[in-house]
Amino acid sequence: GKRKSWSTSVMCDSDESEGSDILVRKVSAKRRCIVDDDDSEERQPDKTCPTENVSASRKQKVLAKLKELVRQSTARRSCSSANCEDSNSETPTEEEPLCQLPLTPSEGSETDSSSIKDFVVEEEDEDDDDADNTEHVKSENRPHQKQPNPSNSELLAHYVPQLSRCDHYVHFKRIVKAFLINAIDDTFLISLYDGTRQKKYAQDMLLSLHYLDDRFIQPRLENLICRSRWKDRYKERVDCYPDVRISLKNTENMPCQACEMKRYCKFSVLLSGRLYNSNTLEVDDFMSGDKQVLKVGVVCANRTRVYHNLKHFKYKLYMDCSSVAELDGVKDEPVKDTVERLFSHLEESGWIQKRYNDLEDYMEDADSFQEEK
C-alpha cells in the first residue's frame, strides 16, 4: 500500500508542472518495474510480466540444455568408472553432482573433495595448511629447487655429448681398461671408433676417450699454440714425433727454429719416434728411425716440453699398458679375466693414480704457462 501511494504521489507532483509527461512515464515505469520485481505476480499483472516470464523460461531452457550436456559428457567419461556408479547410486538426482566434479570443481560437495584426496594426497595436505605460512613457502620453493638440476644435465648431455655424469678419475680408469684390452686384442680400439662395438661398457670407454681428448688435452693444446709464435712447420714436427729430449747446449745468437725470432738459443730439441694414429693408436713404421734436431730459445723450449707432454700423453699411457700386458706372462686365459686381474693389480698398487697425477700436472703446467712476450 505504501509503495503504491508513494508512486501516485510522485505522479501528482509531476502532473502540476507543464510538459512533464515524459517524466511521469519514466518515474511510473521505474516504480512499476520495482514493484513487479518485489511483489508477487498476482498484484501487478503489468506489461513487464510477460517479458520476465519469457526470460525466466529461457533461463530454464538453457539450464536444461546444460544439464543434458553434462549428463552426456559424464555418461561418456564415467561409464566404466566405479566412482560414478557409486555416485549415481547415492544421489539419484538429475544433476549428478559427483560426476560433475571434474567439470565444475567449485560446485563439489564434501564427498567430492574426499574423492579428490584419494588421488592427490600429499599435494592437498600441503595446500590445506595455508594457515602456516612457512610450510606454504616451502611447498612453493621445492619445485623451483628441483628443476635446475635435471635441466642442467639435459643441456649438458645435449650440447656436450662427450660429458658424462662421473668423476674425472672414473673416466681415466675406463681409458686404462680400454688400453689393457687393446694391448691383448689390438683390434679393440679400431672396432670401438668405427662403431662396431655397441655394448654399454664399450660405449662408456669411447665416451671417456672423447672426454680425455676434447675436455682435457685439446683445449689446452690450442691455447698453447694460440699464445705462441710457433711456425706451423715446427708444430707439425712436435705433433708427429712421440719422443722428445730437450738438452742444454752452447748459447748462440740466432733465429729460433720454433718461432724464427732472433733469440739467444741454448736448448736443443731432439724429436724421434714412430708416427701413430691419434685415435686407434696404430703405429706407422714408415721412417721409424727418423729424427729431428732443432735449436730453440728458452721460452720455446719450455713450451715444447709442456705441449709435447699433453699431446702424446695418451699414446705414452697406452705404451705403458702394453708393457704391463706383455710382462704378465699368463696364457690361455680369457681376455676379460686377464684385463680384470691386471687392472685390479694396477689400481691396488697405485699405478693408475700415479699416471692420473701426471696428467693433472701436465694440465696445470699448460694452464699456468705465460703468454710469450
C-alpha positions, 0 to 999 in steps of 0.5 A: 500500500505504501509503495503504491501511494508513494508512486501516485504521489510522485505522479501528482507532483509531476502532473502540476508542472507543464510538459512533464509527461515524459517524466511521469512515464519514466518515474511510473515505469521505474516504480512499476518495474520495482514493484513487479520485481518485489511483489508477487505476480498476482498484484501487478499483472503489468506489461513487464510480466510477460517479458520476465516470464519469457526470460525466466523460461529461457533461463530454464531452457538453457539450464536444461540444455546444460544439464543434458550436456553434462549428463552426456559428457559424464555418461561418456567419461564415467561409464566404466568408472566405479566412482560414478556408479557409486555416485549415481547410486547415492544421489539419484538426482538429475544433476549428478553432482559427483560426476560433475566434479571434474567439470565444475570443481567449485560446485563439489560437495564434501564427498567430492573433495574426499574423492579428490584426496584419494588421488592427490594426497600429499599435494592437498595436505600441503595446500590445506595448511595455508594457515602456516605460512612457512610450510606454504613457502616451502611447498612453493620453493621445492619445485623451483629447487628441483628443476635446475638440476635435471635441466642442467644435465639435459643441456649438458648431455645435449650440447656436450655429448662427450660429458658424462655424469662421473668423476674425472678419475672414473673416466681415466680408469675406463681409458686404462681398461680400454688400453689393457684390452687393446694391448691383448686384442689390438683390434679393440680400439679400431672396432670401438671408433668405427662403431662396431662395438655397441655394448654399454661398457664399450660405449662408456670407454669411447665416451671417456676417450672423447672426454680425455681428448676434447675436455682435457688435452685439446683445449689446452693444446690450442691455447698453447699454440694460440699464445705462441709464435710457433711456425706451423712447420715446427708444430707439425714436427712436435705433433708427429714425433712421440719422443722428445729430449730437450738438452742444454747446449752452447748459447748462440745468437740466432733465429729460433727454429720454433718461432724464427725470432732472433733469440739467444738459443741454448736448448736443443730439441731432439724429436724421434719416434714412430708416427701413430694414429691419434685415435686407434693408436696404430703405429706407422713404421714408415721412417721409424728411425727418423729424427729431428734436431732443432735449436730453440730459445728458452721460452720455446723450449719450455713450451715444447716440453709442456705441449709435447707432454699433453699431446702424446700423453695418451699414446705414452699411457697406452705404451705403458699398458702394453708393457704391463700386458706383455710382462704378465706372462699368463696364457690361455686365459680369457681376455676379460679375466686377464684385463680384470686381474691386471687392472685390479693389480694396477689400481691396488698398487697405485699405478693408475693414480700415479699416471692420473697425477701426471696428467693433472700436472701436465694440465696445470703446467699448460694452464699456468704457462705465460703468454710469450712476450 
